Amino acid sequence: MKHLFDQARRHAVNLSQSVWSPTPTALRRWALAAVVANAGITVTGAAVRVTESGLGCPTWPRCTPDSFVPAAHDGISAVNMAVEFGNRLLTFLVLAIGLICLVAAMRLLPRRRALVRLAWLQPIGVAAQGLWGGLVVRTALNPVTVGVHFLISIGLIAACVALYARSGEGDAAPERLVHRDIRTLGYVLTASVAVLLVAGVVVTGTGPHSGDEMASRFAFDIETVVRVHADIVYVVVGLTFGLLFALHVSDAPGHARRAALTLLAVELAQGVIGYVQYFLAVPAFLVGMHVLGSTLVWICALRVVFAMRTRGPLASPVTHQGRFDSVTA
């Protein structure tokens, strides 16, 4: 028992040091945790929708008109209320990790303004996401507000990926590792993925999984929006093939080629899920898997862009003890 206690204490000390006396590696790990947390809450948000739990807590910021926590309420099942309230609770986990990233970025020595600015985006974005979530509830899951709710998460994920990438490199001016036209193709590909995500939001807002039987839907023809979405998928996959070919024939750095190959593999897996869910009449489980796939495609696309340039190596870290000694000398 004493051994377990000592081990837990050491882990707690190491965790505290990674926040208050962080190294670049520690900050990068926290940034990765933020990527995972924001991707996770995006997927659990889809779970809320496909289980018809979108109005499981019918008010905001309270769960019910008289309680901040789940309480018996006419017309709402305990399961739906628990699912929706659980997703709300996850917001606090995402916020906590975002605040840790901010503290670690501010405590990192030497301080890097670019990292601090990127870290600030996380608590600000989570707060904005929480307030927007209240609007989603108050508009009874209007498809526009629900769609924007998802897109805010996509923006937060981009900020987390940027923090992860920047915390592992220096602050020199960006230097291309590939031909200028290839990097431009990477930007076009990333923009196309963003358009694909917006098109997916429209499909979701038109399809059957609205989050609650009272929720409104877009008045579009579902077959039409699905075809448009599929056409954009073909464009994205084609651009990815083109980028991967260009990176290969130009003898680009291995990590850039691996990033593009990973993106292509995730896109193809996502395409399989999309077709299967379409032919099986959009089962709830596959909808959740498709949202996870969309999030992974976005993360991989951003990773490709960062892999095609460098800002040089990290500067030598300064310890907090060293700073204290220089001040007191």
Secondary structure, 3 states (H helix, E strand, C coil): CHHHHHHHHHHHHHHHHHHHCCCHHHHHHHHHHHHHHHHHHHHHHHHHHHCCCCCCCCCCCCCECCECCCCCCCCCCHHHHHHHHHHHHHHHHHHHHHHHHHHHHHHCCCCCHHHHHHHHHHHHHHHHHHHHHHHHHHCCCCHHHHHHHHHHHHHHHHHHHHHHHHCCCCCCCCEECCCHHHHHHHHHHHHHHHHHHHHHHHHHHHCCCCCCCCCCCCCCCHHHHHHHHHHHHHHHHHHHHHHHHHHHHCCCCHHHHHHHHHHHHHHHHHHHHHHHHHHCCCCHHHHHHHHHHHHHHHHHHHHHHHHCEECCCCCCCCCHHHHHHHHHC
